[in-house]
Amino acid sequence: MVDETRVRVLNKNDAGIGPIVYWMQRDQRVEDNWALLYAQEQALEQEVPLYAVFSLVSNFAWASWRQYEFMLRGLEEAAQRLAELNISFHILQGDPTETVPKFVKRVGAGELVTDFNPLRFVREWKDAVSDSVSVRMTEVDAHNIIPCWVASDKEEIAAYTFRPKVHRKLREYLTDFPEVVPHPYVAEAASEPDFEELLKTVLANRTVGPVDWLAPGSLAAKDRVRHFILNKLSAYGIDHNDPTQEGQSNLSPYLHFGQLSAQWLARQVSQAYDTNKESREAFLEELLVRRELADNFCYYNQAYDQVVGAHAWAQKTIAEHAGDVREYVYDKEIFESGKTHDELWNAMQMQFVKEGKLHGWCRMYWAKKILEWTPDVQTAIDTALYLNDKYSLDGNDPNGFTGVMWSICGVHDRAWNQRPIFGRIRYMNYASAKRKFEVNAYIDKYSRAAVLFNE
Ligand SMILES: Cc1cc2nc3c(=O)[nH]c(=O)nc-3n(C[C@H](O)[C@H](O)[C@H](O)COP(=O)(O)OP(=O)(O)OC[C@H]3O[C@@H](n4cnc5c(N)ncnc54)[C@H](O)[C@@H]3O)c2cc1C
């Protein structure tokens, strides 16, 4: 049974008699997905067919070809798995506020189920959909281990206020998953989605192409988890903060597209008893506390990408330093092509461009320098998000909005000593990078990518 606190009703309509439709949005997987499990539970109870739909928006914000390709390959795998389970899967094309209600009406659905996403644009979609369908619409948090609204009922100040809440509820929620069963009630057959044709319809920027070091899909995600636990987890505590080591798991693209369940991952890691305990705990701190804190921030603070979304102390210090002289000021194009005066920053930008992911420690330095070299704080936020969300496979995620706001506006951080431009926002410089890792080795590796990019 899906825990009822994971589920909430989004409109006032009653459930009707008819098939259940699962609108897959953020959690693009079949196994370990509470939203799909809940939808199937309802369908089995009422002895009705089960549909899954995904509504493909072909020109989403500044999403790149690289991200669409990763997502659609993952959905192709999900489609095959759903077919094996007799669950009819439909890719709808266009604005979900039109496609989803139309589908619900066409199949005479009794209930619409969807997964949870705290970001504004998805909430707007869901508000519009829940208003226009005539049946009950329910939302299931399939992304967080502890449902976002259960973990806390307010915006948390920092990790130290959130951590005890997570740990108190963890035992209750960090459970194993039941299996999705072959669905016994047959739905109208879906014509098999043609993913090559779907890819052709995508209008995204094609200059940002796919990466070859990370295979999309849930099977590849689980393989990577197994490889990480076997070969990397024990050293994670030491290696994950060094950008010249392959110390991080590189699982964020899978988590972002929901190809991998954080709950399944957390169980694998917490049960890897033959690995180093401190490293296990360090990894679980990132996965459980930091990641779910990002959802908390975006859910309770809808100004998650604006200066006004920062704490009062941060807004005050930002205002006080608005007029500080900037020694360097760059526009978006200079940042994007990695042509600033700082070769370390340029190398970081090139890691984004080339690999579709930037090391976690580098992301902080990278964003803080954007603050230092732009005319005002909102421009810094917008520039960092534009670059992060265009190049990074895990972009457009609550983690990204929160990471940018942490770096530039002190969200979840404390006030530090006064400095020009930064005020009391934490400062980072080249010397802090040199203390952390072999800066020259990192620059050497990624400046080669800069040559290719600028040719
Ligand atoms: C400016 C900036 C921008 C960022 N943009 C993104 C983004 O677009 N998408 C994204 O997923 N993360 C983002 N992060 C957070 C973090 O850097 C990445 O989650 C992490 O580097 C992903 O790599 P990994 O999976 O190898 O991480 P690992 O170190 O292996 O960690 C495992 C998982 O824990 C979670 N995690 C780790 N660090 C953080 C963190 N600081 N905050 C929240 N969750 C964390 C992620 O889900 C990650 O996949 C950003 C951070 C900053 C400072």
The ligand as an ORCA input file, in Angstrom:
! r2SCAN-3c Opt
* xyz 0 1
  C      25.624     26.855     -8.347
  C      25.125     25.450     -8.185
  C      24.311     24.896     -9.139
  C      23.833     23.568     -8.988
  N      23.026     23.059     -9.951
  C      22.495     21.806     -9.797
  C      21.591     21.285    -10.758
  O      21.243     21.941    -11.735
  N      21.097     20.026    -10.549
  C      21.469     19.281     -9.478
  O      21.002     18.137     -9.342
  N      22.306     19.761     -8.546
  C      22.836     20.993     -8.665
  N      23.689     21.498     -7.705
  C      23.957     20.698     -6.499
  C      25.177     19.738     -6.606
  O      26.305     20.434     -7.064
  C      24.886     18.551     -7.521
  O      23.690     17.918     -7.096
  C      25.982     17.500     -7.511
  O      27.211     18.072     -7.834
  C      25.578     16.430     -8.511
  O      26.604     15.545     -8.786
  P      26.585     14.039     -8.271
  O      25.315     13.372     -8.557
  O      27.826     13.400     -8.805
  O      26.680     14.310     -6.712
  P      27.084     13.397     -5.485
  O      28.119     14.138     -4.723
  O      27.414     12.017     -5.892
  O      25.767     13.427     -4.594
  C      24.692     12.503     -4.753
  C      23.395     13.251     -4.879
  O      23.178     14.062     -3.723
  C      22.509     15.261     -4.108
  N      23.366     16.425     -3.847
  C      24.712     16.485     -3.804
  N      25.119     17.739     -3.507
  C      24.005     18.480     -3.381
  C      23.752     19.851     -3.091
  N      24.735     20.713     -2.841
  N      22.476     20.277     -3.057
  C      21.461     19.427     -3.269
  N      21.632     18.131     -3.550
  C      22.880     17.650     -3.597
  C      22.258     15.173     -5.600
  O      20.987     14.659     -5.814
  C      23.336     14.215     -6.050
  O      23.038     13.560     -7.252
  C      24.181     22.815     -7.846
  C      25.011     23.382     -6.863
  C      25.473     24.691     -7.031
  C      26.355     25.273     -5.963
*
